[in-house]
């Protein structure tokens, strides 16, 4: 009928705005570019362009160095650094994050792909992206990262920075050896110290001095320069800032020019990066088989070789991205799941362009923040600069000295070493000190993935210990009727690891503090849930107290918890009260044996007399206060009305 049709049309009209609102929220949540692009201004555009160019000048030399750290030729570092900015522009949530090759990801990657063809690196990038995407779809981003504490992160970051510095010393000094860990590196450095090349050493050390000096240029205050024209001071300040931000590119360019000049004069004085494949990367699916010598690895064989790297590499990547997000987030909330999804898309897409595993980098984030970045649009410009470098500069990459790249890496990570935190933790929290120290030492002397894993497990074991051994507060109290009781308050919730400890503790308190006769009150104010083991433990201790004719009362118990205890344990009677007023009434009306009053030198008759005296006194006090207030009101005299807690 027409009436039904009109009702349906009205229903659709009413529901459409709701559906549109939900769709809009979904799009804003998962495609963050839709949040800020409609309000994008010219000021934002200029700021992002400057920040993007500055990021590109930082990213290009760093990416080449990170590729060498991962055991790859320079072009693979650049392959890894252009696409992330394009994708993060659409799906990213933090404007300072710059996706690309990083020192940490290079170090973790080489642990699983050492002396293997580049096919395994590309496949690891693809599998890491799939793992990140899967964990993001399962909404595990924040959950997993929350289990990695700051103490673990501090120990892990400091250890990896030291390992990276050690791994770059051979290139800095002109030596030709590789090391898998710190102890092996120190041993080989001692064995080969006579082979140190003077030219490479002088160049490398000079580059480090140059980089550290130029790093300080941005801190020079030019406002005190006496000049009639203030714009000159501002121009000098901006010039120094730009030179400081571009120090990596300037260093590599100068070192490459020196090498190129000597090469055309017929001499080769430095060890260089070697030949580089020119041009842009081709679009190919990640390899699912690889030839290593005479052995052909299929997909399962490659996955078997990568092993735990399929989990550890994406975990480290997500940890890094979320740590950067926490450092730069404005409103205090980090969208860890969205960051995980975005990182997964970046790595999956990057694997089709021969990328190594990628994530954000603290150094690039600091550069972007200092450059006045406004939105993730800056990633578009840095990505274009990387593509231009691949298109026109790859023939010259072969003239980049390894010593200069090592200097760039060492100067970038040396400031990530935070040894002060160990002293702070030692003075403030020995537990966190053990966690950070264990992570640091295991990462240094075994490998970084073991350090991160064991550090997290040690931290989790402390959490389990706190759950199994809750802190318990004990107070002796007395009611207004003169009846004594002992109140026990566990500081955390009650689940199966703690039930045995808690019931034993309550039994000891009942014997010693309550002398086996006074009521024992257990305050479950912090208890929000319970399991089967805990319910049966409560049933057991209730039976024990009933056998001794000693009252056991549970205070501030959530009604849902009470019903769970009754259902799980099968108990019909559970002595629980909701608040302290109910507790007083329960203690007053409790049928208590004569031995309690004898122990308190208080007969049952005396208890009743005290109770009636207290009640009479309370009524008399209340009546006298009311009489006094009425007389004051009747006399119309200004006076303060007294209030008495009856």
MOCOR-V236159 format. One record per pair of residues at least 24 apart in sequence whose C-alpha atoms are under 8 Angstrom apart, sorted by the first residue. I is the first residue (numbers start at 1). J is the second residue. D is the distance in Angstrom with one decimal. If there is no record, write none. Layout:
i = [I | I]
j = [J | J]
d = [D | D]
This chain:
i = [29 | 30 | 30 | 31 | 31 | 31 | 32 | 32 | 32 | 32 | 33 | 33 | 33 | 33 | 36 | 44 | 44 | 47 | 47 | 47 | 47 | 48 | 48 | 48 | 48 | 48 | 48 | 48 | 49 | 49 | 50 | 50 | 51 | 51 | 51 | 51 | 51 | 52 | 52 | 52 | 52 | 52 | 52 | 52 | 52 | 53 | 53 | 53 | 53 | 54 | 54 | 54 | 54 | 54 | 54 | 55 | 55 | 55 | 55 | 56 | 56 | 56 | 56 | 56 | 57 | 57 | 57 | 58 | 58 | 58 | 58 | 58 | 58 | 59 | 59 | 59 | 60 | 60 | 60 | 61 | 61 | 61 | 61 | 61 | 62 | 62 | 62 | 62 | 62 | 63 | 63 | 63 | 64 | 65 | 65 | 65 | 65 | 66 | 66 | 66 | 66 | 66 | 67 | 67 | 69 | 69 | 69 | 69 | 69 | 69 | 70 | 70 | 70 | 70 | 71 | 71 | 71 | 72 | 73 | 73 | 73 | 74 | 74 | 74 | 75 | 75 | 75 | 75 | 76 | 76 | 76 | 77 | 77 | 77 | 78 | 78 | 79 | 79 | 79 | 79 | 79 | 79 | 79 | 80 | 80 | 80 | 80 | 80 | 80 | 80 | 81 | 81 | 81 | 82 | 82 | 82 | 82 | 82 | 83 | 83 | 83 | 83 | 84 | 84 | 84 | 84 | 84 | 85 | 85 | 85 | 85 | 85 | 85 | 86 | 86 | 86 | 87 | 87 | 87 | 88 | 88 | 88 | 88 | 89 | 89 | 89 | 89 | 91 | 91 | 92 | 92 | 92 | 92 | 93 | 93 | 93 | 94 | 94 | 94 | 94 | 94 | 95 | 95 | 95 | 95 | 96 | 96 | 96 | 96 | 96 | 96 | 96 | 96 | 97 | 97 | 97 | 97 | 97 | 97 | 97 | 97 | 98 | 98 | 98 | 98 | 98 | 98 | 99 | 99 | 99 | 99 | 100 | 100 | 100 | 100 | 101 | 101 | 101 | 101 | 101 | 101 | 102 | 102 | 102 | 102 | 103 | 103 | 104 | 105 | 105 | 105 | 105 | 105 | 105 | 106 | 107 | 107 | 108 | 108 | 108 | 109 | 109 | 109 | 111 | 111 | 112 | 112 | 112 | 112 | 113 | 116 | 117 | 117 | 119 | 119 | 119 | 119 | 120 | 120 | 120 | 120 | 121 | 121 | 121 | 122 | 122 | 122 | 122 | 122 | 122 | 122 | 123 | 123 | 123 | 123 | 124 | 124 | 124 | 124 | 124 | 125 | 125 | 125 | 125 | 125 | 125 | 125 | 125 | 126 | 126 | 126 | 126 | 126 | 126 | 126 | 127 | 127 | 128 | 128 | 128 | 128 | 128 | 128 | 128 | 128 | 129 | 129 | 129 | 129 | 129 | 129 | 129 | 130 | 130 | 131 | 131 | 131 | 131 | 132 | 132 | 132 | 132 | 132 | 132 | 132 | 133 | 133 | 133 | 133 | 133 | 133 | 135 | 135 | 136 | 136 | 136 | 136 | 137 | 137 | 139 | 140 | 141 | 141 | 141 | 141 | 141 | 142 | 142 | 142 | 145 | 145 | 145 | 147 | 147 | 148 | 148 | 149 | 149 | 151 | 151 | 151 | 151 | 152 | 152 | 152 | 152 | 152 | 152 | 152 | 153 | 154 | 154 | 154 | 155 | 155 | 155 | 155 | 155 | 156 | 156 | 156 | 156 | 156 | 156 | 156 | 157 | 157 | 158 | 158 | 158 | 158 | 158 | 159 | 159 | 159 | 159 | 159 | 159 | 160 | 160 | 160 | 161 | 161 | 161 | 161 | 162 | 162 | 162 | 163 | 164 | 164 | 164 | 165 | 165 | 165 | 165 | 168 | 168 | 168 | 168 | 169 | 171 | 171 | 171 | 172 | 172 | 172 | 172 | 172 | 172 | 172 | 172 | 172 | 173 | 173 | 173 | 173 | 173 | 173 | 174 | 174 | 174 | 174 | 174 | 174 | 174 | 174 | 181 | 181 | 181 | 181 | 182 | 182 | 183 | 199 | 199 | 200 | 200 | 200 | 200 | 201 | 203 | 203 | 203 | 204 | 204 | 204 | 204 | 205 | 207 | 207 | 207 | 207 | 208 | 208 | 208 | 208 | 210 | 211 | 211 | 211 | 211 | 211 | 212 | 214 | 214 | 214 | 215 | 215 | 215 | 216 | 217 | 217 | 217 | 218 | 218 | 218 | 245 | 248 | 251 | 252 | 252 | 252 | 253 | 255 | 255 | 255 | 256 | 256 | 256 | 256 | 257 | 259 | 259 | 259 | 260 | 270 | 270 | 270 | 271 | 271 | 271 | 272 | 272 | 272 | 272 | 272 | 273 | 273 | 273 | 273 | 273 | 273 | 274 | 274 | 274 | 275 | 275 | 276 | 276 | 276 | 276 | 277 | 277 | 278 | 278 | 278 | 278 | 279 | 279 | 279 | 279 | 280 | 280 | 280 | 281 | 281 | 282 | 282 | 283 | 283 | 284 | 284 | 284 | 285 | 285 | 285 | 286 | 286 | 286 | 312 | 313 | 317 | 317 | 317 | 318 | 318 | 320 | 320 | 320 | 321 | 321 | 321 | 324 | 324 | 324 | 324 | 363 | 431 | 432 | 435 | 464 | 467 | 467 | 467 | 467 | 467 | 468 | 468 | 468 | 468 | 468 | 469 | 469 | 469 | 469 | 470 | 470 | 476 | 479 | 480 | 480 | 481 | 481 | 481 | 481 | 481 | 482 | 482 | 483 | 484 | 484 | 485 | 485 | 485 | 485 | 485 | 486 | 486 | 486 | 486 | 486 | 486 | 487 | 487 | 487 | 487 | 488 | 488 | 488 | 488 | 489 | 489 | 489 | 489 | 490 | 490 | 490 | 490 | 491 | 492 | 492 | 493 | 493 | 493 | 493 | 493 | 494 | 494 | 494 | 494 | 495 | 495 | 495 | 495 | 495 | 496 | 496 | 496 | 496 | 499 | 499 | 499 | 500 | 503 | 503 | 503 | 507 | 516 | 516 | 517 | 517 | 517 | 517 | 517 | 518 | 518 | 518 | 519 | 519 | 519 | 519 | 520 | 520 | 520 | 520 | 521 | 521 | 521 | 521 | 522 | 522 | 522 | 522 | 523 | 523 | 523 | 523 | 524 | 524 | 524 | 524 | 525 | 525 | 525 | 525 | 527 | 527 | 528 | 528 | 529 | 530 | 530 | 530 | 531 | 532 | 532 | 532 | 535 | 535 | 535 | 535 | 535 | 536 | 536 | 539 | 539 | 549 | 553 | 555 | 555 | 555 | 556 | 618 | 621 | 622]
j = [338 | 91 | 338 | 90 | 91 | 92 | 90 | 91 | 92 | 93 | 89 | 90 | 91 | 92 | 375 | 374 | 375 | 371 | 372 | 373 | 374 | 372 | 373 | 374 | 375 | 376 | 377 | 378 | 378 | 381 | 371 | 378 | 368 | 371 | 372 | 373 | 378 | 368 | 373 | 377 | 378 | 379 | 380 | 381 | 382 | 378 | 381 | 382 | 385 | 245 | 246 | 367 | 368 | 371 | 382 | 364 | 367 | 368 | 382 | 381 | 382 | 383 | 385 | 386 | 246 | 248 | 249 | 245 | 246 | 247 | 248 | 249 | 364 | 364 | 382 | 386 | 249 | 386 | 389 | 248 | 249 | 252 | 405 | 408 | 102 | 248 | 405 | 408 | 409 | 100 | 101 | 102 | 405 | 405 | 406 | 408 | 409 | 101 | 102 | 103 | 106 | 409 | 101 | 106 | 103 | 106 | 107 | 110 | 167 | 168 | 106 | 107 | 109 | 110 | 110 | 114 | 115 | 118 | 273 | 274 | 276 | 273 | 276 | 397 | 276 | 277 | 390 | 394 | 354 | 355 | 356 | 101 | 355 | 356 | 386 | 390 | 280 | 281 | 350 | 353 | 354 | 355 | 356 | 350 | 353 | 354 | 355 | 356 | 357 | 358 | 358 | 383 | 386 | 382 | 383 | 384 | 386 | 387 | 346 | 349 | 350 | 383 | 346 | 347 | 350 | 379 | 383 | 376 | 378 | 379 | 380 | 382 | 383 | 379 | 380 | 383 | 342 | 345 | 346 | 342 | 346 | 376 | 379 | 376 | 377 | 379 | 380 | 338 | 342 | 338 | 339 | 342 | 376 | 335 | 338 | 339 | 325 | 328 | 329 | 375 | 376 | 373 | 374 | 375 | 376 | 328 | 365 | 366 | 368 | 369 | 373 | 375 | 376 | 321 | 324 | 325 | 360 | 361 | 364 | 365 | 376 | 359 | 360 | 361 | 364 | 365 | 379 | 358 | 359 | 360 | 361 | 358 | 359 | 360 | 361 | 356 | 357 | 358 | 359 | 360 | 361 | 358 | 359 | 360 | 361 | 164 | 409 | 160 | 313 | 316 | 317 | 357 | 358 | 359 | 357 | 160 | 164 | 313 | 448 | 449 | 309 | 313 | 357 | 180 | 447 | 305 | 306 | 307 | 309 | 306 | 292 | 290 | 292 | 286 | 287 | 289 | 290 | 287 | 290 | 302 | 306 | 355 | 356 | 357 | 286 | 287 | 351 | 354 | 355 | 356 | 357 | 286 | 287 | 288 | 351 | 306 | 309 | 310 | 356 | 357 | 347 | 348 | 350 | 351 | 355 | 356 | 357 | 358 | 286 | 347 | 348 | 349 | 350 | 351 | 357 | 310 | 348 | 310 | 311 | 313 | 314 | 344 | 347 | 348 | 357 | 314 | 343 | 344 | 345 | 346 | 347 | 348 | 344 | 348 | 310 | 311 | 314 | 344 | 314 | 315 | 318 | 340 | 341 | 343 | 344 | 340 | 341 | 342 | 343 | 344 | 345 | 340 | 341 | 337 | 338 | 340 | 341 | 337 | 341 | 337 | 337 | 318 | 336 | 337 | 339 | 340 | 335 | 336 | 337 | 318 | 319 | 322 | 456 | 460 | 456 | 459 | 456 | 459 | 432 | 433 | 435 | 436 | 435 | 436 | 439 | 452 | 455 | 456 | 459 | 436 | 418 | 421 | 436 | 436 | 437 | 438 | 439 | 440 | 436 | 439 | 440 | 443 | 448 | 451 | 452 | 416 | 417 | 416 | 417 | 418 | 419 | 440 | 417 | 440 | 441 | 443 | 444 | 448 | 443 | 444 | 448 | 413 | 414 | 416 | 417 | 414 | 417 | 444 | 444 | 409 | 410 | 413 | 409 | 410 | 413 | 414 | 406 | 407 | 409 | 410 | 406 | 402 | 403 | 406 | 200 | 201 | 204 | 205 | 402 | 403 | 404 | 406 | 407 | 197 | 198 | 200 | 201 | 204 | 403 | 198 | 199 | 200 | 201 | 270 | 271 | 402 | 403 | 444 | 445 | 446 | 447 | 444 | 445 | 445 | 269 | 270 | 269 | 270 | 271 | 403 | 403 | 255 | 403 | 404 | 403 | 404 | 406 | 407 | 407 | 251 | 404 | 407 | 408 | 407 | 408 | 410 | 411 | 251 | 247 | 248 | 251 | 408 | 411 | 411 | 243 | 244 | 247 | 244 | 245 | 247 | 244 | 241 | 243 | 244 | 242 | 244 | 245 | 367 | 408 | 404 | 400 | 404 | 405 | 400 | 400 | 401 | 404 | 396 | 399 | 400 | 401 | 399 | 399 | 400 | 401 | 399 | 401 | 402 | 403 | 401 | 402 | 403 | 398 | 399 | 400 | 401 | 402 | 397 | 398 | 399 | 400 | 401 | 402 | 397 | 398 | 399 | 397 | 398 | 394 | 395 | 397 | 398 | 394 | 395 | 390 | 391 | 394 | 395 | 390 | 391 | 392 | 394 | 387 | 390 | 391 | 353 | 354 | 353 | 354 | 352 | 353 | 352 | 353 | 354 | 351 | 352 | 353 | 351 | 352 | 354 | 449 | 357 | 358 | 359 | 360 | 343 | 359 | 359 | 360 | 361 | 359 | 360 | 361 | 360 | 361 | 362 | 365 | 412 | 462 | 459 | 459 | 497 | 492 | 493 | 495 | 497 | 498 | 496 | 497 | 498 | 499 | 501 | 497 | 498 | 501 | 502 | 498 | 502 | 513 | 584 | 611 | 614 | 588 | 607 | 610 | 611 | 614 | 607 | 610 | 587 | 518 | 519 | 514 | 518 | 519 | 520 | 521 | 513 | 514 | 518 | 519 | 520 | 521 | 520 | 521 | 522 | 523 | 520 | 521 | 522 | 523 | 522 | 523 | 524 | 525 | 522 | 523 | 524 | 526 | 526 | 526 | 527 | 524 | 526 | 527 | 528 | 529 | 527 | 529 | 530 | 534 | 529 | 530 | 531 | 533 | 534 | 531 | 532 | 533 | 534 | 533 | 534 | 537 | 537 | 537 | 538 | 541 | 541 | 548 | 550 | 549 | 550 | 551 | 595 | 596 | 550 | 551 | 596 | 550 | 551 | 552 | 553 | 550 | 551 | 552 | 553 | 552 | 553 | 554 | 555 | 552 | 553 | 554 | 555 | 554 | 555 | 556 | 557 | 554 | 555 | 556 | 557 | 555 | 556 | 557 | 558 | 557 | 558 | 558 | 561 | 561 | 561 | 564 | 565 | 568 | 565 | 568 | 569 | 564 | 565 | 566 | 568 | 569 | 568 | 569 | 569 | 571 | 593 | 577 | 579 | 580 | 583 | 580 | 646 | 646 | 646]
d = [8.0 | 6.6 | 6.7 | 6.1 | 5.0 | 7.9 | 6.5 | 5.6 | 6.5 | 6.2 | 6.8 | 5.0 | 6.5 | 7.7 | 7.9 | 5.8 | 7.4 | 7.8 | 6.1 | 5.9 | 6.5 | 7.4 | 5.2 | 5.9 | 6.7 | 7.9 | 6.2 | 4.6 | 6.0 | 6.4 | 7.1 | 8.0 | 5.8 | 5.0 | 6.3 | 5.4 | 6.0 | 7.7 | 7.9 | 7.9 | 4.2 | 6.0 | 7.2 | 4.8 | 4.7 | 7.9 | 6.2 | 5.7 | 7.2 | 7.0 | 6.8 | 7.6 | 7.6 | 7.2 | 7.7 | 6.6 | 6.7 | 6.4 | 5.8 | 7.4 | 4.3 | 7.1 | 5.7 | 6.6 | 5.9 | 7.5 | 5.6 | 7.4 | 6.2 | 7.9 | 6.0 | 6.3 | 7.1 | 7.3 | 7.7 | 7.9 | 7.5 | 6.3 | 7.7 | 6.4 | 5.9 | 6.8 | 7.5 | 7.9 | 8.0 | 7.5 | 7.7 | 7.0 | 7.1 | 7.7 | 5.7 | 7.2 | 7.6 | 5.1 | 6.9 | 7.4 | 6.6 | 6.4 | 6.1 | 5.6 | 6.1 | 7.7 | 7.6 | 7.0 | 7.3 | 6.0 | 6.7 | 7.8 | 7.8 | 7.8 | 4.7 | 6.2 | 6.5 | 5.0 | 6.8 | 7.2 | 7.9 | 7.3 | 7.5 | 7.8 | 6.7 | 7.3 | 6.7 | 7.5 | 6.4 | 6.8 | 7.4 | 7.6 | 6.9 | 6.3 | 7.0 | 6.1 | 7.5 | 7.4 | 6.5 | 7.2 | 8.0 | 6.6 | 7.9 | 6.6 | 6.4 | 5.3 | 8.0 | 6.6 | 7.9 | 7.4 | 4.3 | 5.8 | 7.5 | 6.8 | 8.0 | 6.9 | 7.1 | 7.2 | 4.0 | 6.9 | 5.7 | 6.6 | 7.2 | 7.8 | 6.4 | 6.5 | 5.4 | 7.9 | 7.4 | 7.8 | 7.8 | 7.8 | 7.8 | 4.1 | 5.7 | 7.2 | 5.8 | 6.2 | 5.4 | 6.9 | 7.6 | 7.7 | 6.3 | 6.7 | 7.5 | 6.9 | 7.4 | 4.9 | 5.6 | 6.4 | 7.1 | 7.7 | 5.8 | 7.6 | 6.6 | 6.3 | 7.1 | 7.4 | 7.6 | 7.1 | 6.2 | 7.4 | 6.8 | 7.9 | 7.2 | 7.0 | 6.6 | 4.8 | 4.5 | 7.1 | 4.9 | 7.6 | 5.7 | 6.0 | 7.0 | 7.8 | 7.2 | 7.5 | 7.0 | 7.3 | 5.6 | 7.2 | 7.7 | 5.5 | 7.7 | 7.7 | 5.1 | 6.5 | 6.4 | 6.3 | 6.7 | 6.4 | 5.0 | 4.5 | 7.2 | 5.0 | 5.7 | 6.3 | 7.6 | 7.2 | 7.1 | 5.0 | 6.8 | 7.9 | 8.0 | 6.7 | 6.9 | 7.2 | 5.9 | 7.5 | 7.6 | 7.0 | 7.2 | 7.6 | 7.0 | 6.5 | 6.5 | 7.4 | 7.7 | 7.8 | 7.2 | 6.6 | 7.1 | 7.3 | 7.7 | 7.0 | 7.4 | 7.7 | 8.0 | 7.5 | 5.6 | 7.8 | 6.3 | 7.2 | 7.3 | 7.8 | 7.0 | 7.7 | 6.0 | 8.0 | 6.4 | 7.9 | 7.7 | 6.8 | 7.8 | 7.9 | 5.7 | 7.6 | 6.2 | 7.3 | 5.5 | 5.7 | 5.9 | 5.5 | 7.6 | 5.7 | 6.2 | 7.1 | 7.0 | 7.3 | 7.7 | 6.6 | 7.5 | 6.9 | 5.6 | 6.8 | 7.5 | 5.8 | 6.8 | 5.4 | 4.4 | 7.6 | 6.9 | 5.9 | 4.8 | 7.9 | 7.7 | 5.3 | 7.9 | 6.2 | 7.6 | 5.7 | 7.1 | 6.4 | 5.0 | 7.2 | 7.0 | 7.8 | 7.2 | 7.1 | 6.8 | 3.9 | 6.3 | 7.1 | 4.6 | 4.9 | 6.0 | 6.6 | 7.4 | 7.1 | 6.7 | 7.2 | 5.9 | 7.8 | 7.7 | 5.7 | 6.4 | 6.8 | 4.7 | 6.5 | 4.9 | 7.7 | 7.6 | 4.6 | 6.8 | 7.4 | 7.9 | 5.1 | 7.0 | 5.3 | 5.0 | 7.8 | 7.2 | 5.8 | 6.8 | 7.8 | 5.1 | 4.5 | 7.9 | 6.1 | 7.9 | 5.2 | 6.4 | 7.7 | 6.1 | 7.8 | 7.0 | 7.4 | 5.8 | 7.9 | 7.6 | 7.6 | 5.8 | 7.3 | 6.3 | 4.8 | 6.2 | 5.1 | 6.1 | 7.0 | 5.7 | 6.6 | 7.9 | 7.7 | 7.1 | 7.5 | 6.6 | 4.6 | 6.3 | 7.8 | 5.4 | 4.5 | 7.7 | 5.9 | 5.6 | 6.8 | 7.3 | 6.9 | 6.3 | 6.8 | 6.9 | 6.3 | 4.3 | 5.9 | 7.4 | 7.0 | 7.6 | 5.2 | 7.5 | 6.0 | 5.7 | 7.8 | 7.2 | 7.5 | 6.8 | 5.5 | 6.5 | 6.5 | 6.1 | 7.6 | 7.2 | 7.9 | 6.8 | 7.8 | 7.4 | 7.7 | 7.5 | 5.4 | 7.6 | 7.5 | 5.2 | 7.9 | 7.6 | 7.1 | 7.2 | 5.6 | 5.2 | 6.0 | 6.5 | 5.9 | 5.1 | 7.5 | 6.9 | 4.2 | 7.3 | 5.5 | 6.6 | 6.1 | 7.5 | 5.6 | 4.4 | 7.0 | 6.9 | 7.8 | 8.0 | 5.2 | 6.4 | 7.8 | 6.7 | 8.0 | 7.0 | 6.8 | 6.5 | 6.9 | 6.8 | 6.1 | 6.3 | 6.6 | 6.5 | 6.5 | 7.8 | 5.7 | 7.2 | 5.8 | 7.2 | 7.8 | 6.5 | 7.0 | 4.6 | 5.5 | 7.2 | 5.7 | 7.2 | 6.5 | 6.1 | 5.9 | 7.7 | 5.2 | 7.2 | 7.7 | 6.3 | 7.6 | 6.0 | 7.0 | 7.3 | 7.5 | 6.8 | 6.9 | 7.0 | 4.9 | 6.3 | 5.1 | 7.4 | 7.3 | 7.0 | 6.4 | 7.5 | 5.6 | 7.8 | 5.7 | 7.9 | 6.7 | 6.3 | 7.2 | 6.8 | 6.1 | 7.2 | 7.9 | 6.8 | 6.7 | 6.6 | 8.0 | 5.3 | 4.7 | 6.5 | 7.8 | 6.0 | 7.3 | 7.2 | 5.9 | 6.0 | 7.9 | 8.0 | 5.7 | 6.0 | 7.6 | 6.4 | 5.8 | 5.5 | 4.2 | 5.2 | 7.3 | 5.4 | 6.8 | 5.8 | 6.1 | 5.7 | 7.9 | 4.8 | 7.4 | 7.6 | 5.0 | 6.3 | 6.9 | 6.6 | 6.1 | 7.1 | 8.0 | 6.8 | 7.1 | 5.1 | 6.3 | 5.5 | 4.9 | 7.5 | 7.1 | 7.0 | 5.8 | 6.0 | 5.7 | 7.0 | 6.1 | 8.0 | 5.6 | 5.3 | 5.1 | 6.5 | 7.8 | 7.2 | 4.8 | 8.0 | 5.7 | 5.7 | 7.4 | 6.6 | 7.7 | 7.1 | 5.3 | 7.7 | 7.5 | 7.5 | 7.2 | 6.6 | 7.5 | 6.4 | 5.4 | 7.8 | 7.4 | 7.7 | 6.5 | 7.6 | 6.9 | 7.8 | 7.9 | 6.1 | 8.0 | 7.4 | 7.9 | 7.9 | 6.7 | 6.3 | 7.9 | 4.5 | 4.0 | 7.8 | 7.3 | 8.0 | 5.9 | 6.7 | 7.9 | 7.0 | 7.9 | 8.0 | 6.9 | 7.9 | 7.7 | 7.6 | 6.5 | 6.0 | 5.4 | 7.6 | 7.3 | 7.8 | 7.9 | 6.4 | 7.5 | 6.9 | 5.4 | 4.9 | 5.9 | 7.2 | 7.1 | 6.2 | 7.2 | 6.4 | 4.9 | 6.0 | 5.9 | 4.5 | 5.8 | 6.9 | 7.3 | 6.0 | 4.7 | 6.0 | 5.9 | 4.8 | 6.7 | 8.0 | 8.0 | 7.1 | 7.0 | 7.5 | 6.6 | 5.7 | 6.9 | 8.0 | 5.6 | 4.5 | 6.5 | 7.1 | 6.2 | 7.2 | 6.2 | 6.9 | 7.7 | 5.7 | 5.9 | 7.4 | 5.7 | 6.7 | 7.8 | 5.3 | 5.3 | 7.4 | 5.4 | 6.3 | 7.1 | 7.0 | 7.4 | 6.5 | 7.8 | 7.7 | 6.7 | 7.8 | 5.4 | 7.9 | 7.5 | 5.9 | 6.7 | 7.2 | 6.5 | 6.2 | 4.6 | 5.9 | 7.5 | 7.9 | 6.3 | 5.0 | 6.3 | 5.9 | 4.7 | 5.7 | 6.6 | 7.6 | 6.3 | 4.8 | 5.9 | 6.0 | 4.6 | 6.0 | 7.6 | 6.8 | 5.9 | 5.5 | 5.4 | 7.3 | 5.0 | 6.3 | 7.9 | 7.2 | 7.5 | 6.9 | 6.9 | 6.0 | 6.6 | 7.3 | 7.4 | 8.0 | 8.0 | 5.8 | 7.4 | 8.0 | 5.2 | 8.0 | 6.2 | 5.6 | 7.4 | 5.4 | 6.4 | 7.2 | 8.0 | 7.5 | 6.4 | 7.4 | 7.2 | 7.9 | 6.1 | 7.2 | 6.4]
